[in-house]
């Protein structure tokens, strides 16, 4: 059976605001758009944490659910929840899971992987998914060469990625913390 994939998630942290934006495309295999309006950016922990996920659909949902359990267990502490989530993965049996998440609260921005990595971007910009490199390059260029705010940079980065990547569409979900 073909796996459902294809998405772009970008995050921009600037001037005390963090924005995560994601497209709505779910692709089956390499050639079929299965859904165009999926919501892969969500708020957790009473809206204080925003997550965006990419990868195999079942893996991404499971990852998001497990991370949410950690948030609840550690009273919304993003860094502690991320580290404990990663420790659980590394101490458990590794599967063939293929997913990544960007997670953010008002202070912290991280990338989590389904194999237990926790990565904090150096410059407050990160992206994942099939169009992630396009969105990342666009966001970095906009951050360095304009005075745009975080939301505008994330939106424009998504627009550029959707113009280039066949696995990225222009049905965006954008959340700010």
Residue pairs with C-beta under 8 A, 6 or more apart in sequence:
2 28
2 29
2 32
3 28
3 29
3 56
3 57
4 26
4 27
4 28
4 34
4 56
4 57
5 26
5 27
5 28
5 55
5 56
5 57
5 130
5 167
6 25
6 26
6 27
6 129
6 130
6 167
6 168
7 22
7 23
7 25
7 26
7 38
7 40
7 53
7 54
7 129
7 130
7 131
7 167
7 168
8 22
8 23
8 54
8 127
8 128
8 129
8 130
8 131
8 132
8 134
8 135
8 158
8 161
8 162
8 165
8 167
8 168
9 20
9 21
9 22
9 40
9 41
9 52
9 53
9 54
9 102
9 127
9 128
9 129
9 132
9 135
10 20
10 21
10 22
10 125
10 126
10 127
10 132
10 135
10 136
10 139
10 154
10 157
10 158
10 161
11 18
11 19
11 20
11 21
11 52
11 102
11 104
11 109
11 121
11 125
11 126
11 127
11 154
12 18
12 19
12 124
12 125
12 139
12 143
12 150
12 151
12 153
12 154
12 157
13 19
13 104
13 109
13 124
13 125
13 150
14 124
14 143
14 149
14 150
14 153
15 149
15 150
16 106
17 149
17 150
17 151
17 176
17 177
18 50
18 104
18 105
18 106
18 109
18 124
18 150
18 176
18 177
19 150
19 151
19 153
19 154
19 174
19 175
19 176
20 41
20 50
20 51
20 52
20 102
20 104
20 154
20 174
20 175
21 41
21 52
21 154
21 155
21 157
21 158
21 172
21 173
21 174
21 175
22 39
22 40
22 41
22 52
22 54
22 129
22 158
22 172
22 173
23 40
23 131
23 158
23 161
23 162
23 168
23 169
23 170
23 171
23 172
24 35
24 36
24 37
24 38
24 39
24 40
24 169
24 171
24 172
24 173
25 33
25 35
25 36
25 38
25 167
25 168
25 169
25 171
26 33
26 34
26 35
26 36
26 38
26 57
27 33
27 34
27 130
27 167
28 34
33 169
36 169
36 171
37 171
39 173
40 52
40 53
40 54
40 60
40 173
41 50
41 51
41 52
41 173
41 174
41 175
42 50
42 51
42 52
42 64
42 175
43 49
43 50
43 51
43 175
44 50
44 51
44 64
44 67
44 68
44 71
45 68
45 71
45 72
45 76
46 76
48 76
48 105
48 106
48 177
49 71
49 76
49 78
49 103
49 104
49 105
49 177
50 103
50 104
50 105
50 175
50 176
50 177
51 64
51 67
51 101
51 102
51 103
51 104
52 101
52 102
52 128
53 60
53 61
53 63
53 64
53 99
53 100
53 101
53 102
54 60
54 99
54 100
54 101
54 128
54 129
54 130
54 132
55 63
55 97
55 98
55 99
55 100
55 114
55 128
55 129
56 97
56 98
56 99
59 97
59 98
59 99
59 114
60 99
60 101
62 97
62 99
63 97
63 99
63 101
63 112
63 114
64 101
66 85
66 88
67 81
67 82
67 85
67 101
67 103
67 112
70 80
70 81
70 82
70 84
70 85
70 88
71 77
71 78
71 81
73 81
73 84
74 80
74 81
74 84
76 105
78 103
78 104
78 105
78 107
78 108
78 110
79 108
79 110
82 103
82 110
82 112
82 118
83 118
85 112
85 118
86 112
86 116
86 117
86 118
87 116
89 114
89 115
89 116
90 116
94 115
94 116
95 114
97 114
97 115
98 114
99 113
99 114
100 111
100 112
100 113
100 114
100 128
100 129
101 111
101 112
101 128
102 109
102 110
102 111
102 112
102 126
102 127
102 128
103 109
103 110
103 111
103 112
104 110
104 177
105 177
106 177
108 120
109 120
109 121
109 124
109 126
110 118
110 119
110 120
111 117
111 118
111 119
111 120
111 121
111 126
111 128
112 118
112 119
113 119
119 126
123 140
123 143
124 143
125 136
125 139
125 140
125 143
126 136
127 133
127 135
127 136
127 139
127 157
127 161
129 167
129 168
130 165
130 167
130 168
131 161
131 162
131 164
131 165
131 167
131 168
132 161
134 160
134 161
134 164
134 165
134 168
135 157
135 158
135 160
135 161
135 168
136 157
138 156
138 157
138 160
138 161
139 153
139 154
139 156
139 157
142 148
142 153
142 156
142 157
143 153
146 153
148 156
150 176
151 174
151 176
154 174
155 172
155 174
158 168
158 170
158 172
159 170
161 168
162 168
162 169
162 170
